[in-house]
Amino acid sequence: MANVVVVGSQWGDEGKGKIVDWLSERADVVVRFQGGHNAGHTLVIDGVTFKLHMLPSGIVREGTLSIIGNGVVLDPWNLLNEIANLREQGVTITPDNLKVAENAPLILPLHANLDQAREAALGNAKIGTTGRGIGPAYEDKVARRAIRAGDLSDEDLIKSKVDKMLFHHNALLRGLDQTELDGGEIVASLMEIAPKLLPYVDTTWKILDEVKKAGKRILFEGAQGTMLDIDHGTYPFVTSSNVVASQAAAGSGMGANAIDYVLGITKAYTTRVGAGPFPTELFDDVGRASANAVTNLAPPPAARVAVVILMPYWCAKP
C-alpha cells in the first residue's frame, strides 16, 4: 500500500488541509514532519469546524493514529490548549491515538519573545515571521542547545540545558535592550507542564517502522509550501525548516523508501504570508479579498486540483 506525502507546491495556503483530511479517512497513521504552530489547517466535517495548528489532521478521525515527528518544533503549552479545545468539540485524544517524538525540540516562551523582539528591531527589513518562536527554536536545535520532549522526564538535565540556553539567549536580549531571563522560572514552568505532556511522548520512529512493516498506510502531512523551504525557497523570506517532500523521511525518523507517492497541492492563484518580493502582487480589492481568504485559512475550491491522482492507490481500505 502507498505511503503518501502531501506538500504545498507554492507559498502555503494551497488547501492542503482539505486534501489531507480527505486522505486521512483512508490512512492508518497521519504524521506531521516539520514546522511548528505557525502552520494551520481548518477542517469542516459534518458541519463542524476544527482548527488545527500543531495536531495532525488525522486526530479528528476515529481509529487513526496521529504522530508529531522529530522534524517539528513543539510548543507544549499550545499543543495542550489545542487538545483541550478539540476535546470540548467531542474529539477523543489520548496517548493511544496521539504520539509525540521524544526527540522533538520544544518551543519555549523565550523563543517567541526573541522572535518578536528581533522582528521589531529589523524595522522595514523584517522577514515577516509569525512571531511564535519557530525560527529561534530551530536555531537552538541546530546549535545543539535545544530542550527536547523526552528531556522533560529529567529535572536535572532540564536545569543544565536551561543554563546553557540562557548563556546564549541572555546575551542576545542584552544586545536588544530586553530584560534578561531567569532560569529558575523557566525550569519551574517546564516541570509544571512535564506530567501533562510526557504521557504522549514516545519513540515514534520505532512505531512508524512497525507500522510500515505491517503494511499499513502512512500519510505524511506537510505544512507551508515549497517556496518557503529554508534551502529551496525564496531565501531569506522563508520558513525555518525544510518543507519539501523528502523531509517527510528525515522529519519522522524513517528511511527514504518509506515514501511511495508525493502529492503537491497547487491552487489557481498565488498568495503568501510574510514579507519579501512577490512577482504579481495585487493591492486592489481583489488582492485584499485574497489576503482575507488566506488569513481565515479558507482557500477557494481551486485548491482541490489533482486529488483524483491518488484514487488508484487509496480507493478504499481493505
BELCORKA-V599591 format. One record per residue. N is the residue number from 1. PHI is phi in whole degrees, -180 to 180 (NA if undefined). NEAR is the number of other C-alpha atoms within 8 Angstrom. D_FIRST is the distance of its C-alpha to the first C-alpha in whole Angstrom. Layout:
BEGIN
[[N	PHI	NEAR	D_FIRST] [N	PHI	NEAR	D_FIRST]]
END
This chain:
BEGIN
[[1	NA	6	0] [2	-80	10	4] [3	-99	12	7] [4	-115	12	10] [5	-107	14	13] [6	-110	15	16] [7	-131	18	19] [8	-85	17	23] [9	-99	12	24] [10	-125	11	28] [11	-102	15	30] [12	92	13	28] [13	58	13	28] [14	-88	13	26] [15	97	13	25] [16	-58	13	21] [17	-58	10	22] [18	-64	11	22] [19	-70	10	18] [20	-62	12	17] [21	-61	11	18] [22	-61	8	17] [23	-74	10	13] [24	-64	15	14] [25	-63	8	15] [26	-105	10	11] [27	-94	12	10] [28	-92	12	11] [29	-139	14	13] [30	-121	17	15] [31	-123	14	16] [32	-88	15	20] [33	-124	18	20] [34	-164	17	24] [35	81	15	27] [36	-141	12	29] [37	-87	12	30] [38	-82	9	32] [39	-89	10	28] [40	-168	11	28] [41	-127	12	26] [42	-108	12	27] [43	-115	12	25] [44	-120	8	27] [45	-126	7	26] [46	53	4	28] [47	82	5	31] [48	-102	6	31] [49	-96	8	30] [50	-117	9	29] [51	-108	8	29] [52	-113	12	27] [53	-124	11	28] [54	-106	12	27] [55	-77	11	24] [56	-63	13	21] [57	-64	15	20] [58	-67	13	18] [59	-63	14	21] [60	-89	7	22] [61	-105	8	20] [62	-64	5	20] [63	87	6	18] [64	-106	13	16] [65	-84	13	17] [66	-112	15	18] [67	-129	14	19] [68	-100	14	22] [69	-81	16	21] [70	-69	15	24] [71	-79	12	24] [72	-89	14	26] [73	-100	15	29] [74	-113	12	30] [75	-91	11	33] [76	-65	10	33] [77	-68	7	36] [78	-64	9	34] [79	-61	11	31] [80	-67	10	33] [81	-65	8	35] [82	-66	12	32] [83	-61	9	30] [84	-62	8	34] [85	-64	8	34] [86	-69	11	30] [87	-62	10	32] [88	-64	7	35] [89	-90	6	32] [90	93	6	31] [91	-85	9	28] [92	-85	7	27] [93	-131	10	27] [94	-139	7	27] [95	-63	8	26] [96	-80	7	23] [97	-117	11	21] [98	-137	13	22] [99	-126	14	23] [100	-117	13	24] [101	-61	16	24] [102	-64	13	27] [103	-103	8	28] [104	-77	15	28] [105	-69	15	31] [106	-96	13	33] [107	-92	13	35] [108	-104	9	39] [109	-53	7	41] [110	-64	8	43] [111	-69	14	40] [112	-65	14	41] [113	-62	10	44] [114	-67	11	44] [115	-55	15	42] [116	-69	11	44] [117	-65	9	47] [118	-69	9	46] [119	-61	13	45] [120	-64	8	49] [121	-69	7	50] [122	-76	8	49] [123	60	7	50] [124	-68	4	49] [125	-92	5	47] [126	-64	9	45] [127	-77	11	41] [128	95	10	40] [129	-71	9	38] [130	-79	7	37] [131	74	10	40] [132	-98	11	37] [133	88	17	37] [134	-64	17	34] [135	-59	10	36] [136	-59	11	38] [137	-68	15	35] [138	-67	12	33] [139	-61	8	37] [140	-65	11	37] [141	-62	10	34] [142	-73	7	35] [143	-86	7	38] [144	64	6	37] [145	-124	10	39] [146	-72	12	36] [147	-93	10	36] [148	-108	11	33] [149	-54	14	31] [150	-67	12	32] [151	-65	11	35] [152	-64	12	36] [153	-83	7	37] [154	-131	7	40] [155	-65	10	43] [156	-63	6	45] [157	-65	8	42] [158	-60	12	42] [159	-59	11	45] [160	-64	8	45] [161	-70	11	42] [162	-64	12	44] [163	-60	9	47] [164	-66	9	45] [165	-65	11	44] [166	-73	11	47] [167	-56	8	49] [168	-84	8	47] [169	-69	8	47] [170	-67	10	50] [171	-64	9	51] [172	-64	8	49] [173	-65	12	51] [174	-62	10	54] [175	-67	7	54] [176	-99	9	53] [177	57	6	56] [178	-108	7	53] [179	-68	6	54] [180	-72	7	53] [181	-99	7	50] [182	-99	6	51] [183	-63	10	49] [184	-61	7	50] [185	-66	7	49] [186	-66	9	45] [187	-61	12	45] [188	-62	8	46] [189	-67	8	44] [190	-71	9	41] [191	-69	10	42] [192	-70	7	42] [193	-89	10	39] [194	-53	10	37] [195	-66	8	37] [196	-83	7	35] [197	-92	10	33] [198	-57	11	32] [199	-59	7	31] [200	-90	10	27] [201	-79	12	27] [202	-155	9	25] [203	-86	8	24] [204	-71	14	20] [205	-63	10	19] [206	-71	7	19] [207	-60	8	17] [208	-66	9	15] [209	-64	9	15] [210	-67	8	14] [211	-63	10	12] [212	-63	11	9] [213	-64	7	11] [214	-80	6	10] [215	76	7	6] [216	-83	11	7] [217	-91	13	6] [218	-114	13	9] [219	-113	16	11] [220	-97	13	14] [221	-103	14	17] [222	-83	15	20] [223	-125	13	24] [224	58	13	26] [225	-148	16	26] [226	-63	15	26] [227	-74	11	30] [228	-105	17	30] [229	-62	16	28] [230	-61	13	31] [231	-98	6	31] [232	-112	9	30] [233	-95	11	31] [234	-83	9	35] [235	-58	9	36] [236	-93	6	38] [237	-87	12	37] [238	-136	12	34] [239	-83	9	32] [240	-105	10	32] [241	-134	9	28] [242	-78	9	26] [243	-103	16	24] [244	-64	10	22] [245	-60	10	18] [246	-64	7	19] [247	-67	12	20] [248	-58	14	17] [249	-72	13	17] [250	-64	12	21] [251	-79	13	21] [252	-122	14	19] [253	86	10	19] [254	-107	11	16] [255	-79	7	16] [256	-62	8	16] [257	-75	5	13] [258	-75	9	11] [259	-94	12	11] [260	-101	8	8] [261	-152	8	10] [262	-117	10	14] [263	-118	8	15] [264	-95	8	19] [265	-97	15	21] [266	-129	11	25] [267	-113	11	28] [268	-73	6	31] [269	-132	4	33] [270	-113	7	33] [271	-135	10	34] [272	-154	8	34] [273	-109	7	36] [274	108	9	38] [275	-93	8	41] [276	107	7	41] [277	-67	4	41] [278	-142	5	40] [279	-66	4	40] [280	-136	4	41] [281	-80	6	42] [282	-103	7	43] [283	-107	7	46] [284	-94	6	47] [285	-62	6	46] [286	-63	8	43] [287	-63	10	42] [288	-67	10	43] [289	-64	8	41] [290	-65	9	38] [291	-62	9	39] [292	-65	8	39] [293	-63	10	36] [294	-66	13	34] [295	-60	7	36] [296	-86	6	35] [297	53	10	31] [298	-131	9	31] [299	-62	11	30] [300	-73	6	31] [301	-59	5	28] [302	-59	8	28] [303	-70	13	26] [304	-85	12	23] [305	-54	8	23] [306	75	6	20] [307	-63	8	17] [308	-62	5	17] [309	-58	6	15] [310	-82	8	12] [311	-55	8	12] [312	-62	6	10] [313	-85	7	7] [314	-125	10	8] [315	-74	7	11] [316	-168	5	11] [317	-76	5	10] [318	-68	2	10]]
END
